[in-house]
Amino acid sequence: MDAFYASVEQRDFPEYRGKPIVVGGKPDSRGVVATASYEARQYGIKSAMSCSKAYQLCPTAIFVYPRFDAYSAVSKAIREIFSRYTDIIEPLSLDEAYLDVTEDKLGIGSAIDIAKSIKDAIKNELNLTASAGVSVNKFVAKVASDMNKPDGLTFIGPSKIKAFMEKLPVEKFFGVGKVTAAKMKAMQINNGADLKNLTEAQLIAQFGKSGKFYYKIVRGNDDRPVRANRETKSVGAEDTLSEDTNEDAVMHDLLRQISETVAKRLEKHQLKGKTVTLKIKFEDFKLITRSRSFPVSMYQAEAIYNEAINLLNEANIGFAKVRLLGITLSRFYDDVADEKLENNQLEFDF
């Protein structure tokens, strides 16, 4: 979807149309931008930017709080449109999904025509625009979907993939973040052609296991299937402090609130995790994480909170001031199988 949250706001509130909209928080808050309308993006406002920075770039922007219930309802309607064409739908978020249209439920006969039909249905029924990428695998389709926003449709066929990937700037590679892109450019790797010059062994040596992935995708090779039931890998929450601090009481209070949020989300998805990860962002935006894994499950707020405190203490931040804290639970498992494991661990053979 194109600027999804902001587009929903502009659709629902006519007074916002044609104006720079920032979905996040108040301009003087320490919150971050969730989505900015295309009018706001012309000023350099981007997702994950602080709302205060966004205000500096565009003082005339309209700042609105997110309405996630509204966005979820629209996302459900979009999913219903998808399901008319295929049952193989892998959602990535509220506003993005992979579709495998091999089965072609309506017998349209062309992936490009299916994409056009889906885009038309979204526009006519929901008064919103979407951009589509059509290709032979997930990676190339994902990159293609970002090529001609908003309201775009980009097809990259098999014969075009090699040239397309060679010309693609490294920062446009899905999965290559700012830090990795900067490292690649420092190595004189500016596009796919440069990346292709490195052997798989060289890429693994420089980028770890991701190097193997880069070696494949720069050649347009991606055999990952579209999974209709995408497995949840982690559940977490984070929040920004009202002001930078190194006071234990303030950080502990925020961690308790975050722990309760994570516990509620775990309960909603009926999940229990074995790995707890604490995220700490400092006043200079430096980010560190600390994790610990356990042989048994963790899902209650108090247990999550206690472990978050332990990880915070072990981080030994000293007098450094903290801007943001987050907690994530991962390594989920099958309840029945794990309960048997937990019970077995309580049996001692003396």
C-alpha positions in Angstrom: 0.0 0.0 0.0 1.1 3.6 -0.7 1.9 5.6 2.5 -0.8 3.4 4.1 -1.5 5.0 7.5 -1.3 8.5 6.1 -3.5 7.6 3.1 -6.2 6.2 5.3 -6.2 9.4 7.3 -6.5 11.5 4.2 -9.3 9.3 2.9 -11.2 9.5 6.1 -10.6 13.2 6.8 -11.1 15.3 3.7 -9.4 18.3 5.4 -6.1 16.4 5.3 -6.1 15.7 1.6 -3.3 17.3 -0.4 -1.5 18.3 2.8 1.7 17.0 4.5 0.5 14.5 7.1 2.7 12.8 9.7 1.3 9.8 11.5 3.1 9.4 14.8 2.7 11.8 17.7 2.8 15.4 18.6 5.6 17.5 16.9 7.2 18.3 20.3 7.0 14.6 21.5 9.8 12.1 21.5 7.8 9.7 19.3 8.7 8.6 15.9 7.1 8.9 12.5 5.1 5.8 11.6 4.2 7.0 8.1 4.3 10.3 6.2 2.1 11.3 3.3 3.8 11.9 0.0 3.3 15.6 0.5 5.3 15.4 3.7 7.9 13.2 2.1 8.8 16.1 -0.2 10.3 17.8 2.8 12.5 14.8 3.6 10.3 13.3 6.3 10.7 9.6 6.5 9.4 6.7 8.6 11.3 6.1 11.9 12.4 9.7 12.0 11.7 11.5 15.3 8.6 13.7 15.3 10.6 16.6 16.5 12.9 16.3 13.4 9.9 16.0 11.1 8.5 19.2 12.6 11.8 21.0 11.9 11.7 19.9 8.3 8.1 20.9 7.8 6.5 23.1 10.6 3.2 23.2 8.6 2.8 19.4 8.6 -0.3 18.0 10.4 0.7 15.5 13.1 -1.9 12.8 13.9 -1.9 9.9 16.3 -2.1 6.4 14.7 -5.6 4.8 14.6 -4.5 1.1 14.4 -8.1 -0.2 14.7 -8.9 1.7 11.5 -5.8 0.5 9.7 -6.5 -3.1 10.8 -10.0 -2.9 9.4 -8.7 -1.7 6.1 -6.0 -4.3 6.0 -8.7 -7.0 6.5 -10.7 -5.6 3.6 -7.5 -5.7 1.4 -6.9 -9.3 2.4 -10.4 -10.2 1.4 -9.7 -8.7 -2.1 -6.5 -10.7 -2.3 -8.4 -13.9 -1.4 -10.6 -13.6 -4.5 -7.5 -14.2 -6.7 -5.4 -16.7 -4.6 -5.4 -18.5 -1.3 -1.6 -18.4 -1.1 -1.1 -15.0 0.7 1.8 -14.3 3.0 1.3 -11.0 4.9 4.4 -9.1 5.9 2.5 -6.3 7.8 -0.8 -4.5 7.7 0.0 -3.0 4.4 2.1 -5.5 2.5 1.9 -9.1 1.4 3.3 -11.6 -1.0 0.8 -13.4 -3.3 1.5 -16.6 -5.2 -0.9 -16.4 -8.1 0.1 -19.7 -9.8 -3.3 -21.2 -9.0 -5.1 -18.2 -10.6 -8.6 -18.7 -9.0 -10.4 -16.5 -11.5 -8.6 -17.9 -14.6 -7.3 -14.5 -15.6 -4.1 -16.1 -17.2 -1.6 -13.3 -16.5 0.1 -12.3 -13.3 0.3 -8.7 -14.6 -3.4 -8.6 -15.3 -4.1 -10.1 -11.9 -2.0 -7.3 -10.3 -3.9 -4.7 -12.3 -7.2 -6.1 -11.2 -6.2 -6.2 -7.6 -5.0 -2.6 -7.8 -8.3 -1.5 -9.4 -10.4 -3.3 -6.8 -8.5 -1.6 -3.9 -8.9 1.8 -5.6 -12.6 1.4 -6.5 -13.7 -0.3 -3.3 -11.4 1.3 -0.6 -10.4 4.6 -2.3 -6.8 3.8 -1.7 -3.8 3.1 -4.0 -1.4 0.2 -4.0 1.8 -0.5 -5.8 2.6 -4.0 -7.2 5.8 -5.8 -8.2 5.4 -8.8 -10.4 8.2 -11.3 -11.0 9.3 -15.0 -10.7 10.3 -14.9 -7.1 9.8 -13.0 -3.8 12.9 -11.0 -3.7 12.7 -9.5 -7.2 8.9 -8.9 -6.8 9.5 -7.1 -3.5 12.2 -4.8 -5.1 9.9 -4.2 -8.1 7.0 -3.1 -5.9 9.0 -0.1 -4.6 10.1 1.0 -8.1 7.3 3.2 -9.2 5.4 4.4 -6.1 2.7 5.6 -5.7 0.1 3.6 -7.7 2.8 1.8 -9.6 3.1 -1.6 -11.3 6.5 -3.0 -12.3 7.0 -6.3 -14.1 10.5 -7.8 -14.2 10.5 -10.9 -16.3 13.1 -13.7 -16.4 15.1 -12.2 -19.3 15.3 -8.8 -17.5 16.4 -10.0 -14.0 20.2 -10.2 -14.7 20.4 -6.6 -16.0 18.0 -5.3 -13.4 19.9 -6.7 -10.5 23.3 -5.5 -11.8 22.1 -1.9 -12.1 20.3 -1.9 -8.7 22.0 0.3 -6.0 22.9 -1.7 -2.9 20.7 0.4 -0.7 17.7 -0.7 -2.8 18.3 -4.4 -2.1 15.6 -5.6 0.2 17.3 -6.8 3.4 20.3 -4.4 3.1 20.0 -1.8 5.8 21.8 1.5 6.3 24.7 0.1 8.2 25.3 -2.8 5.7 24.9 -0.4 2.7 27.5 1.9 4.2 29.9 -1.0 4.7 29.4 -2.1 1.1 30.0 1.3 -0.3 33.2 1.6 1.8 34.3 -1.6 0.0 33.4 0.1 -3.4 30.3 -2.1 -3.7 27.8 0.4 -5.1 25.4 -1.8 -7.1 24.6 -5.3 -8.0 27.3 -5.6 -10.6 29.9 -4.7 -7.9 28.4 -7.2 -5.5 28.4 -9.9 -8.1 32.2 -9.6 -8.4 32.7 -11.1 -4.9 32.7 -14.8 -4.4 30.3 -16.5 -2.0 33.2 -17.1 0.4 34.2 -13.5 0.3 30.7 -12.3 1.0 30.3 -14.7 3.9 33.6 -13.6 5.3 32.4 -9.9 5.2 28.8 -10.3 6.1 28.4 -13.6 7.9 25.4 -15.8 6.9 23.8 -12.9 5.1 26.6 -13.1 2.6 25.2 -16.4 1.3 21.9 -14.7 0.8 23.4 -11.7 -1.0 25.3 -14.1 -3.3 22.1 -15.7 -4.4 19.8 -12.7 -4.7 22.2 -10.6 -6.7 21.8 -13.3 -9.3 18.1 -13.2 -9.0 17.9 -16.6 -7.2 15.3 -16.9 -4.5 13.6 -20.2 -3.9 11.7 -19.2 -0.8 8.0 -20.2 -1.2 5.1 -17.9 -0.4 3.8 -19.2 2.9 0.1 -18.9 3.5 0.6 -19.4 7.2 3.6 -17.3 8.0 5.1 -18.2 11.3 5.5 -15.5 14.0 9.2 -15.3 14.9 9.1 -12.8 17.7 6.7 -10.7 19.8 7.9 -7.4 21.3 7.2 -3.8 22.2 9.3 -0.7 22.8 8.7 2.9 24.0 10.6 6.1 24.1 11.2 7.8 27.4 9.7 11.3 28.0 13.3 12.5 28.3 16.8 10.9 28.2 17.7 9.4 31.6 20.0 7.1 33.5 17.7 6.9 36.5 17.0 3.3 37.4 13.5 4.0 38.8 12.3 5.6 35.6 13.8 2.9 33.4 12.4 0.2 35.6 8.9 1.7 35.5 9.0 1.8 31.7 10.3 -1.8 31.5 7.3 -2.9 33.6 4.9 -1.2 31.3 6.6 -2.8 28.2 6.6 -6.2 29.9 2.9 -6.0 30.4 2.3 -5.1 26.8 4.5 -8.0 25.6 2.7 -10.4 27.9 -0.7 -9.3 26.5 0.5 -9.8 23.0 1.9 -13.2 23.8 -1.4 -14.2 25.3 -3.3 -12.9 22.3 -1.2 -15.1 19.9 -1.1 -18.0 22.5 2.7 -18.0 22.4 5.5 -18.6 24.9 9.1 -17.7 24.3 12.5 -19.0 25.5 14.6 -16.0 24.5 14.3 -12.6 26.0 16.0 -9.6 24.3 16.4 -6.2 25.7 16.9 -3.2 23.3 18.6 -0.1 24.6 18.9 3.1 22.5 21.0 5.9 24.0 20.7 9.7 23.7 23.2 9.7 20.8 21.0 7.0 19.1 23.6 4.3 19.6 21.8 1.0 19.9 22.7 -2.2 21.8 20.8 -5.4 22.6 21.3 -8.0 25.3 19.7 -11.5 25.2 19.3 -14.6 27.3 17.8 -17.9 26.4 16.1 -20.4 28.8 15.3 -24.1 28.7 11.7 -23.4 29.6 9.1 -21.0 28.5 8.4 -17.4 29.5 5.2 -15.6 29.0 4.1 -13.9 32.2 4.7 -10.1 32.6 6.5 -10.4 36.0 9.0 -13.0 34.7 9.6 -10.9 31.5 10.1 -7.8 33.6 12.5 -9.5 36.0 14.7 -10.8 33.2 14.6 -7.4 31.5 16.0 -5.8 34.7 18.7 -8.4 34.8 19.7 -7.7 31.3 19.7 -4.0 31.9 22.0 -4.4 34.9 24.3 -6.6 32.9 24.5 -4.0 30.1 26.3 -1.8 32.7 25.4 1.4 31.0 26.9 3.6 33.7 26.1 7.2 33.4 25.0 7.0 29.7 21.5 8.4 29.2 18.9 6.2 27.6 16.3 7.3 25.0 14.4 4.1 24.3 13.8 0.7 25.7 12.3 -2.4 24.1 11.7 -6.1 25.0 11.3 -9.0 22.6 10.4 -12.6 23.2 11.4 -15.2 20.6 12.1 -18.9 20.1 8.5 -20.0 20.3 7.5 -23.7 20.5 4.7 -26.2 20.6 3.0 -26.0 24.0 2.3 -29.7 24.5 5.8 -30.8 23.4 7.5 -28.2 25.6 5.3 -28.9 28.6 6.6 -32.5 28.4 10.1 -31.2 28.2 9.6 -28.9 31.2 8.1 -31.8 33.2 10.9 -34.1 32.3 13.5 -31.5 33.5 11.9 -31.6 36.9 12.6 -35.4 37.2 15.9 -36.5 38.7 17.1 -40.0 38.5 18.9 -40.6 41.8 
